Amino acid sequence: MAGVFPDDSHPPIVYPAAVISSSQNPDSQAFVTYLSSPKAKEIFTAQGFTILK
């Protein structure tokens, strides 16, 4: 772990994901969809992430 800081010492850290309009990768939308799947949420939670609703 790199470091742990009090929650009130910084704004929330958010990791957005999207498929950009110029994407040429046919798997990009499937990957973004997977990131919202129950399995991915389980993995994120196990790693200490908070799932936004």
N, CA, C, O and CB atoms as a CASP TS submission, in Angstrom:
PFRMAT TS
TARGET T0000
AUTHOR 0000-0000-0000
METHOD Language model
MODEL 1
PARENT N/A
ATOM      1  N   MET     1       0.852  -1.167   0.000  1.00  0.00           N
ATOM      2  CA  MET     1       0.000   0.000   0.000  1.00  0.00           C
ATOM      3  C   MET     1       0.904   1.238   0.000  1.00  0.00           C
ATOM      4  O   MET     1       1.856   1.320   0.776  1.00  0.00           O
ATOM      5  CB  MET     1      -0.973  -0.007   1.229  1.00  0.00           C
ATOM      6  N   ALA     2       0.604   2.174  -0.854  1.00  0.00           N
ATOM      7  CA  ALA     2       1.424   3.371  -0.993  1.00  0.00           C
ATOM      8  C   ALA     2       1.228   4.330   0.173  1.00  0.00           C
ATOM      9  O   ALA     2       2.195   4.927   0.647  1.00  0.00           O
ATOM     10  CB  ALA     2       1.106   4.073  -2.298  1.00  0.00           C
ATOM     11  N   GLY     3       0.023   4.484   0.632  1.00  0.00           N
ATOM     12  CA  GLY     3      -0.227   5.398   1.736  1.00  0.00           C
ATOM     13  C   GLY     3      -1.709   5.442   2.057  1.00  0.00           C
ATOM     14  O   GLY     3      -2.551   5.197   1.193  1.00  0.00           O
ATOM     15  N   VAL     4      -2.017   5.754   3.293  1.00  0.00           N
ATOM     16  CA  VAL     4      -3.404   5.885   3.725  1.00  0.00           C
ATOM     17  C   VAL     4      -3.551   7.274   4.328  1.00  0.00           C
ATOM     18  O   VAL     4      -2.778   7.674   5.199  1.00  0.00           O
ATOM     19  CB  VAL     4      -3.809   4.758   4.755  1.00  0.00           C
ATOM     20  N   PHE     5      -4.548   7.996   3.855  1.00  0.00           N
ATOM     21  CA  PHE     5      -4.763   9.360   4.296  1.00  0.00           C
ATOM     22  C   PHE     5      -6.186   9.491   4.810  1.00  0.00           C
ATOM     23  O   PHE     5      -7.071   8.763   4.361  1.00  0.00           O
ATOM     24  CB  PHE     5      -4.491  10.366   3.154  1.00  0.00           C
ATOM     25  N   PRO     6      -6.422  10.399   5.738  1.00  0.00           N
ATOM     26  CA  PRO     6      -7.777  10.594   6.249  1.00  0.00           C
ATOM     27  C   PRO     6      -8.739  10.959   5.117  1.00  0.00           C
ATOM     28  O   PRO     6      -8.367  11.678   4.190  1.00  0.00           O
ATOM     29  CB  PRO     6      -7.789  11.687   7.329  1.00  0.00           C
ATOM     30  N   ASP     7      -9.971  10.464   5.196  1.00  0.00           N
ATOM     31  CA  ASP     7     -10.966  10.732   4.153  1.00  0.00           C
ATOM     32  C   ASP     7     -11.186  12.222   3.916  1.00  0.00           C
ATOM     33  O   ASP     7     -11.458  12.641   2.791  1.00  0.00           O
ATOM     34  CB  ASP     7     -12.280  10.081   4.519  1.00  0.00           C
ATOM     35  N   ASP     8     -11.069  13.021   4.975  1.00  0.00           N
ATOM     36  CA  ASP     8     -11.333  14.450   4.826  1.00  0.00           C
ATOM     37  C   ASP     8     -10.114  15.256   4.374  1.00  0.00           C
ATOM     38  O   ASP     8     -10.167  16.486   4.355  1.00  0.00           O
ATOM     39  CB  ASP     8     -11.836  15.002   6.125  1.00  0.00           C
ATOM     40  N   SER     9      -9.018  14.585   4.011  1.00  0.00           N
ATOM     41  CA  SER     9      -7.816  15.291   3.581  1.00  0.00           C
ATOM     42  C   SER     9      -7.770  15.526   2.071  1.00  0.00           C
ATOM     43  O   SER     9      -6.846  16.168   1.572  1.00  0.00           O
ATOM     44  CB  SER     9      -6.595  14.519   4.006  1.00  0.00           C
ATOM     45  N   HIS    10      -8.759  15.011   1.346  1.00  0.00           N
ATOM     46  CA  HIS    10      -8.769  15.164  -0.113  1.00  0.00           C
ATOM     47  C   HIS    10     -10.169  14.895  -0.646  1.00  0.00           C
ATOM     48  O   HIS    10     -10.979  14.259   0.027  1.00  0.00           O
ATOM     49  CB  HIS    10      -7.743  14.209  -0.779  1.00  0.00           C
ATOM     50  N   PRO    11     -10.457  15.376  -1.849  1.00  0.00           N
ATOM     51  CA  PRO    11     -11.761  15.041  -2.438  1.00  0.00           C
ATOM     52  C   PRO    11     -11.808  13.560  -2.791  1.00  0.00           C
ATOM     53  O   PRO    11     -10.761  12.924  -2.913  1.00  0.00           O
ATOM     54  CB  PRO    11     -12.036  15.903  -3.698  1.00  0.00           C
ATOM     55  N   PRO    12     -12.997  13.003  -2.956  1.00  0.00           N
ATOM     56  CA  PRO    12     -13.089  11.591  -3.324  1.00  0.00           C
ATOM     57  C   PRO    12     -12.344  11.314  -4.641  1.00  0.00           C
ATOM     58  O   PRO    12     -12.352  12.136  -5.558  1.00  0.00           O
ATOM     59  CB  PRO    12     -14.569  11.170  -3.450  1.00  0.00           C
ATOM     60  N   ILE    13     -11.716  10.166  -4.711  1.00  0.00           N
ATOM     61  CA  ILE    13     -11.021   9.759  -5.928  1.00  0.00           C
ATOM     62  C   ILE    13     -11.981   8.877  -6.723  1.00  0.00           C
ATOM     63  O   ILE    13     -12.482   7.871  -6.220  1.00  0.00           O
ATOM     64  CB  ILE    13      -9.671   9.001  -5.605  1.00  0.00           C
ATOM     65  N   VAL    14     -12.228   9.269  -7.969  1.00  0.00           N
ATOM     66  CA  VAL    14     -13.165   8.562  -8.836  1.00  0.00           C
ATOM     67  C   VAL    14     -12.415   8.132 -10.086  1.00  0.00           C
ATOM     68  O   VAL    14     -11.636   8.904 -10.644  1.00  0.00           O
ATOM     69  CB  VAL    14     -14.402   9.455  -9.198  1.00  0.00           C
ATOM     70  N   TYR    15     -12.646   6.908 -10.523  1.00  0.00           N
ATOM     71  CA  TYR    15     -12.008   6.370 -11.712  1.00  0.00           C
ATOM     72  C   TYR    15     -13.074   6.139 -12.788  1.00  0.00           C
ATOM     73  O   TYR    15     -13.623   5.040 -12.879  1.00  0.00           O
ATOM     74  CB  TYR    15     -11.245   5.052 -11.386  1.00  0.00           C
ATOM     75  N   PRO    16     -13.374   7.155 -13.600  1.00  0.00           N
ATOM     76  CA  PRO    16     -14.387   6.964 -14.633  1.00  0.00           C
ATOM     77  C   PRO    16     -13.858   6.106 -15.785  1.00  0.00           C
ATOM     78  O   PRO    16     -12.650   6.020 -16.009  1.00  0.00           O
ATOM     79  CB  PRO    16     -14.860   8.319 -15.163  1.00  0.00           C
ATOM     80  N   ALA    17     -14.767   5.485 -16.493  1.00  0.00           N
ATOM     81  CA  ALA    17     -14.405   4.696 -17.676  1.00  0.00           C
ATOM     82  C   ALA    17     -15.451   4.936 -18.750  1.00  0.00           C
ATOM     83  O   ALA    17     -16.643   5.045 -18.460  1.00  0.00           O
ATOM     84  CB  ALA    17     -14.294   3.170 -17.336  1.00  0.00           C
ATOM     85  N   ALA    18     -14.999   5.017 -19.984  1.00  0.00           N
ATOM     86  CA  ALA    18     -15.905   5.223 -21.108  1.00  0.00           C
ATOM     87  C   ALA    18     -15.224   4.758 -22.383  1.00  0.00           C
ATOM     88  O   ALA    18     -14.000   4.642 -22.450  1.00  0.00           O
ATOM     89  CB  ALA    18     -16.331   6.711 -21.221  1.00  0.00           C
ATOM     90  N   VAL    19     -16.027   4.501 -23.371  1.00  0.00           N
ATOM     91  CA  VAL    19     -15.511   4.193 -24.697  1.00  0.00           C
ATOM     92  C   VAL    19     -15.488   5.510 -25.470  1.00  0.00           C
ATOM     93  O   VAL    19     -16.516   6.175 -25.598  1.00  0.00           O
ATOM     94  CB  VAL    19     -16.387   3.092 -25.432  1.00  0.00           C
ATOM     95  N   ILE    20     -14.326   5.882 -25.982  1.00  0.00           N
ATOM     96  CA  ILE    20     -14.241   7.121 -26.742  1.00  0.00           C
ATOM     97  C   ILE    20     -14.760   6.898 -28.163  1.00  0.00           C
ATOM     98  O   ILE    20     -14.699   5.788 -28.692  1.00  0.00           O
ATOM     99  CB  ILE    20     -12.788   7.646 -26.769  1.00  0.00           C
ATOM    100  N   SER    21     -15.259   7.949 -28.757  1.00  0.00           N
ATOM    101  CA  SER    21     -15.909   7.820 -30.067  1.00  0.00           C
ATOM    102  C   SER    21     -14.966   7.344 -31.161  1.00  0.00           C
ATOM    103  O   SER    21     -15.418   6.743 -32.136  1.00  0.00           O
ATOM    104  CB  SER    21     -16.506   9.138 -30.471  1.00  0.00           C
ATOM    105  N   SER    22     -13.676   7.593 -31.027  1.00  0.00           N
ATOM    106  CA  SER    22     -12.722   7.176 -32.060  1.00  0.00           C
ATOM    107  C   SER    22     -12.143   5.777 -31.814  1.00  0.00           C
ATOM    108  O   SER    22     -11.247   5.341 -32.536  1.00  0.00           O
ATOM    109  CB  SER    22     -11.591   8.180 -32.144  1.00  0.00           C
ATOM    110  N   SER    23     -12.648   5.086 -30.809  1.00  0.00           N
ATOM    111  CA  SER    23     -12.122   3.758 -30.503  1.00  0.00           C
ATOM    112  C   SER    23     -12.284   2.816 -31.693  1.00  0.00           C
ATOM    113  O   SER    23     -13.340   2.761 -32.324  1.00  0.00           O
ATOM    114  CB  SER    23     -12.825   3.177 -29.272  1.00  0.00           C
ATOM    115  N   GLN    24     -11.222   2.081 -31.981  1.00  0.00           N
ATOM    116  CA  GLN    24     -11.239   1.078 -33.042  1.00  0.00           C
ATOM    117  C   GLN    24     -11.247  -0.331 -32.460  1.00  0.00           C
ATOM    118  O   GLN    24     -11.222  -1.314 -33.200  1.00  0.00           O
ATOM    119  CB  GLN    24     -10.032   1.259 -33.968  1.00  0.00           C
ATOM    120  N   ASN    25     -11.283  -0.425 -31.135  1.00  0.00           N
ATOM    121  CA  ASN    25     -11.227  -1.722 -30.474  1.00  0.00           C
ATOM    122  C   ASN    25     -12.639  -2.288 -30.330  1.00  0.00           C
ATOM    123  O   ASN    25     -13.467  -1.701 -29.634  1.00  0.00           O
ATOM    124  CB  ASN    25     -10.542  -1.603 -29.092  1.00  0.00           C
ATOM    125  N   PRO    26     -12.921  -3.410 -30.969  1.00  0.00           N
ATOM    126  CA  PRO    26     -14.275  -3.971 -30.893  1.00  0.00           C
ATOM    127  C   PRO    26     -14.647  -4.498 -29.499  1.00  0.00           C
ATOM    128  O   PRO    26     -15.822  -4.745 -29.227  1.00  0.00           O
ATOM    129  CB  PRO    26     -14.411  -5.086 -31.896  1.00  0.00           C
ATOM    130  N   ASP    27     -13.664  -4.669 -28.628  1.00  0.00           N
ATOM    131  CA  ASP    27     -13.930  -5.188 -27.279  1.00  0.00           C
ATOM    132  C   ASP    27     -14.110  -4.085 -26.240  1.00  0.00           C
ATOM    133  O   ASP    27     -14.391  -4.371 -25.076  1.00  0.00           O
ATOM    134  CB  ASP    27     -12.803  -6.100 -26.849  1.00  0.00           C
ATOM    135  N   SER    28     -13.951  -2.840 -26.647  1.00  0.00           N
ATOM    136  CA  SER    28     -13.969  -1.752 -25.668  1.00  0.00           C
ATOM    137  C   SER    28     -15.304  -1.642 -24.931  1.00  0.00           C
ATOM    138  O   SER    28     -15.311  -1.472 -23.712  1.00  0.00           O
ATOM    139  CB  SER    28     -13.662  -0.438 -26.355  1.00  0.00           C
ATOM    140  N   GLN    29     -16.422  -1.735 -25.630  1.00  0.00           N
ATOM    141  CA  GLN    29     -17.718  -1.619 -24.957  1.00  0.00           C
ATOM    142  C   GLN    29     -17.958  -2.801 -24.025  1.00  0.00           C
ATOM    143  O   GLN    29     -18.513  -2.631 -22.939  1.00  0.00           O
ATOM    144  CB  GLN    29     -18.851  -1.524 -25.987  1.00  0.00           C
ATOM    145  N   ALA    30     -17.548  -3.988 -24.434  1.00  0.00           N
ATOM    146  CA  ALA    30     -17.709  -5.165 -23.572  1.00  0.00           C
ATOM    147  C   ALA    30     -16.900  -4.997 -22.289  1.00  0.00           C
ATOM    148  O   ALA    30     -17.353  -5.394 -21.215  1.00  0.00           O
ATOM    149  CB  ALA    30     -17.271  -6.452 -24.316  1.00  0.00           C
ATOM    150  N   PHE    31     -15.710  -4.414 -22.390  1.00  0.00           N
ATOM    151  CA  PHE    31     -14.883  -4.199 -21.207  1.00  0.00           C
ATOM    152  C   PHE    31     -15.541  -3.200 -20.255  1.00  0.00           C
ATOM    153  O   PHE    31     -15.597  -3.437 -19.048  1.00  0.00           O
ATOM    154  CB  PHE    31     -13.487  -3.704 -21.614  1.00  0.00           C
ATOM    155  N   VAL    32     -16.035  -2.095 -20.789  1.00  0.00           N
ATOM    156  CA  VAL    32     -16.695  -1.092 -19.942  1.00  0.00           C
ATOM    157  C   VAL    32     -17.948  -1.690 -19.299  1.00  0.00           C
ATOM    158  O   VAL    32     -18.236  -1.418 -18.133  1.00  0.00           O
ATOM    159  CB  VAL    32     -17.063   0.173 -20.772  1.00  0.00           C
ATOM    160  N   THR    33     -18.685  -2.495 -20.044  1.00  0.00           N
ATOM    161  CA  THR    33     -19.857  -3.170 -19.494  1.00  0.00           C
ATOM    162  C   THR    33     -19.448  -4.121 -18.375  1.00  0.00           C
ATOM    163  O   THR    33     -20.113  -4.185 -17.341  1.00  0.00           O
ATOM    164  CB  THR    33     -20.610  -3.935 -20.598  1.00  0.00           C
ATOM    165  N   TYR    34     -18.367  -4.854 -18.570  1.00  0.00           N
ATOM    166  CA  TYR    34     -17.872  -5.773 -17.536  1.00  0.00           C
ATOM    167  C   TYR    34     -17.546  -5.031 -16.242  1.00  0.00           C
ATOM    168  O   TYR    34     -17.787  -5.550 -15.153  1.00  0.00           O
ATOM    169  CB  TYR    34     -16.627  -6.520 -18.038  1.00  0.00           C
ATOM    170  N   LEU    35     -17.006  -3.832 -16.355  1.00  0.00           N
ATOM    171  CA  LEU    35     -16.640  -3.069 -15.160  1.00  0.00           C
ATOM    172  C   LEU    35     -17.832  -2.791 -14.250  1.00  0.00           C
ATOM    173  O   LEU    35     -17.651  -2.508 -13.065  1.00  0.00           O
ATOM    174  CB  LEU    35     -15.998  -1.761 -15.564  1.00  0.00           C
ATOM    175  N   SER    36     -19.039  -2.868 -14.785  1.00  0.00           N
ATOM    176  CA  SER    36     -20.252  -2.664 -13.984  1.00  0.00           C
ATOM    177  C   SER    36     -20.926  -3.974 -13.599  1.00  0.00           C
ATOM    178  O   SER    36     -21.995  -3.965 -12.989  1.00  0.00           O
ATOM    179  CB  SER    36     -21.234  -1.798 -14.743  1.00  0.00           C
ATOM    180  N   SER    37     -20.323  -5.079 -13.945  1.00  0.00           N
ATOM    181  CA  SER    37     -20.941  -6.381 -13.678  1.00  0.00           C
ATOM    182  C   SER    37     -20.817  -6.766 -12.202  1.00  0.00           C
ATOM    183  O   SER    37     -19.959  -6.247 -11.488  1.00  0.00           O
ATOM    184  CB  SER    37     -20.299  -7.464 -14.558  1.00  0.00           C
ATOM    185  N   PRO    38     -21.670  -7.667 -11.758  1.00  0.00           N
ATOM    186  CA  PRO    38     -21.570  -8.146 -10.366  1.00  0.00           C
ATOM    187  C   PRO    38     -20.191  -8.730 -10.045  1.00  0.00           C
ATOM    188  O   PRO    38     -19.679  -8.510  -8.948  1.00  0.00           O
ATOM    189  CB  PRO    38     -22.644  -9.203 -10.099  1.00  0.00           C
ATOM    190  N   LYS    39     -19.584  -9.461 -10.967  1.00  0.00           N
ATOM    191  CA  LYS    39     -18.256 -10.049 -10.714  1.00  0.00           C
ATOM    192  C   LYS    39     -17.206  -8.959 -10.527  1.00  0.00           C
ATOM    193  O   LYS    39     -16.390  -9.033  -9.608  1.00  0.00           O
ATOM    194  CB  LYS    39     -17.846 -10.981 -11.875  1.00  0.00           C
ATOM    195  N   ALA    40     -17.224  -7.951 -11.395  1.00  0.00           N
ATOM    196  CA  ALA    40     -16.260  -6.857 -11.261  1.00  0.00           C
ATOM    197  C   ALA    40     -16.480  -6.103  -9.959  1.00  0.00           C
ATOM    198  O   ALA    40     -15.518  -5.732  -9.288  1.00  0.00           O
ATOM    199  CB  ALA    40     -16.364  -5.895 -12.451  1.00  0.00           C
ATOM    200  N   LYS    41     -17.747  -5.872  -9.594  1.00  0.00           N
ATOM    201  CA  LYS    41     -18.037  -5.184  -8.340  1.00  0.00           C
ATOM    202  C   LYS    41     -17.510  -5.981  -7.150  1.00  0.00           C
ATOM    203  O   LYS    41     -17.014  -5.407  -6.181  1.00  0.00           O
ATOM    204  CB  LYS    41     -19.546  -4.948  -8.195  1.00  0.00           C
ATOM    205  N   GLU    42     -17.620  -7.291  -7.228  1.00  0.00           N
ATOM    206  CA  GLU    42     -17.090  -8.157  -6.167  1.00  0.00           C
ATOM    207  C   GLU    42     -15.566  -7.995  -6.052  1.00  0.00           C
ATOM    208  O   GLU    42     -15.027  -7.909  -4.949  1.00  0.00           O
ATOM    209  CB  GLU    42     -17.454  -9.643  -6.445  1.00  0.00           C
ATOM    210  N   ILE    43     -14.898  -7.956  -7.172  1.00  0.00           N
ATOM    211  CA  ILE    43     -13.435  -7.791  -7.182  1.00  0.00           C
ATOM    212  C   ILE    43     -13.049  -6.424  -6.640  1.00  0.00           C
ATOM    213  O   ILE    43     -12.156  -6.316  -5.800  1.00  0.00           O
ATOM    214  CB  ILE    43     -12.873  -7.972  -8.607  1.00  0.00           C
ATOM    215  N   PHE    44     -13.725  -5.368  -7.122  1.00  0.00           N
ATOM    216  CA  PHE    44     -13.417  -4.022  -6.643  1.00  0.00           C
ATOM    217  C   PHE    44     -13.618  -3.917  -5.137  1.00  0.00           C
ATOM    218  O   PHE    44     -12.771  -3.365  -4.435  1.00  0.00           O
ATOM    219  CB  PHE    44     -14.284  -2.988  -7.362  1.00  0.00           C
ATOM    220  N   THR    45     -14.722  -4.437  -4.643  1.00  0.00           N
ATOM    221  CA  THR    45     -15.013  -4.390  -3.210  1.00  0.00           C
ATOM    222  C   THR    45     -13.962  -5.147  -2.409  1.00  0.00           C
ATOM    223  O   THR    45     -13.533  -4.684  -1.352  1.00  0.00           O
ATOM    224  CB  THR    45     -16.401  -4.968  -2.929  1.00  0.00           C
ATOM    225  N   ALA    46     -13.550  -6.295  -2.901  1.00  0.00           N
ATOM    226  CA  ALA    46     -12.524  -7.091  -2.207  1.00  0.00           C
ATOM    227  C   ALA    46     -11.195  -6.343  -2.127  1.00  0.00           C
ATOM    228  O   ALA    46     -10.395  -6.586  -1.224  1.00  0.00           O
ATOM    229  CB  ALA    46     -12.321  -8.438  -2.920  1.00  0.00           C
ATOM    230  N   GLN    47     -10.964  -5.435  -3.072  1.00  0.00           N
ATOM    231  CA  GLN    47      -9.723  -4.662  -3.079  1.00  0.00           C
ATOM    232  C   GLN    47      -9.859  -3.329  -2.343  1.00  0.00           C
ATOM    233  O   GLN    47      -8.934  -2.516  -2.352  1.00  0.00           O
ATOM    234  CB  GLN    47      -9.281  -4.413  -4.506  1.00  0.00           C
ATOM    235  N   GLY    48     -11.008  -3.105  -1.709  1.00  0.00           N
ATOM    236  CA  GLY    48     -11.188  -1.923  -0.882  1.00  0.00           C
ATOM    237  C   GLY    48     -11.843  -0.726  -1.571  1.00  0.00           C
ATOM    238  O   GLY    48     -11.921   0.355  -0.989  1.00  0.00           O
ATOM    239  N   PHE    49     -12.309  -0.910  -2.793  1.00  0.00           N
ATOM    240  CA  PHE    49     -12.974   0.174  -3.489  1.00  0.00           C
ATOM    241  C   PHE    49     -14.426   0.269  -3.026  1.00  0.00           C
ATOM    242  O   PHE    49     -15.020  -0.723  -2.604  1.00  0.00           O
ATOM    243  CB  PHE    49     -12.897  -0.030  -5.015  1.00  0.00           C
ATOM    244  N   THR    50     -14.986   1.466  -3.109  1.00  0.00           N
ATOM    245  CA  THR    50     -16.388   1.694  -2.827  1.00  0.00           C
ATOM    246  C   THR    50     -17.102   1.808  -4.161  1.00  0.00           C
ATOM    247  O   THR    50     -16.674   2.567  -5.030  1.00  0.00           O
ATOM    248  CB  THR    50     -16.603   2.969  -1.947  1.00  0.00           C
ATOM    249  N   ILE    51     -18.180   1.067  -4.333  1.00  0.00           N
ATOM    250  CA  ILE    51     -18.944   1.090  -5.571  1.00  0.00           C
ATOM    251  C   ILE    51     -19.924   2.259  -5.520  1.00  0.00           C
ATOM    252  O   ILE    51     -20.727   2.359  -4.592  1.00  0.00           O
ATOM    253  CB  ILE    51     -19.693  -0.259  -5.795  1.00  0.00           C
ATOM    254  N   LEU    52     -19.857   3.139  -6.511  1.00  0.00           N
ATOM    255  CA  LEU    52     -20.787   4.252  -6.595  1.00  0.00           C
ATOM    256  C   LEU    52     -22.070   3.780  -7.242  1.00  0.00           C
ATOM    257  O   LEU    52     -22.047   2.930  -8.131  1.00  0.00           O
ATOM    258  CB  LEU    52     -20.180   5.428  -7.381  1.00  0.00           C
ATOM    259  N   LYS    53     -23.156   4.311  -6.812  1.00  0.00           N
ATOM    260  CA  LYS    53     -24.452   3.914  -7.371  1.00  0.00           C
ATOM    261  C   LYS    53     -24.943   4.943  -8.336  1.00  0.00           C
ATOM    262  O   LYS    53     -26.020   4.786  -8.911  1.00  0.00           O
ATOM    263  CB  LYS    53     -25.481   3.700  -6.275  1.00  0.00           C
TER
END
